[in-house]
């Protein structure tokens, strides 16, 4: 969690948002296989990648990130 906090705090100055994004990113990383959900029009890896982009404030598909 601390690694996530440190990384997210480089672009997010709000400590409450840093903590929330860190928790969500951790849950996505360790718990996505526990969630059974349909993703109409997208594959599971595409949805997980987009969720990571949103949590880590990345541009979708940007190879530099």
Buried (B, 14 or more C-beta within 10 A) or exposed (E): EEEBBEBBBEEBEEEEEBBBBBBBBBEBEEEBEEEEEEEEEEEEEEBBBBBBBBBBEBEEEEEEE
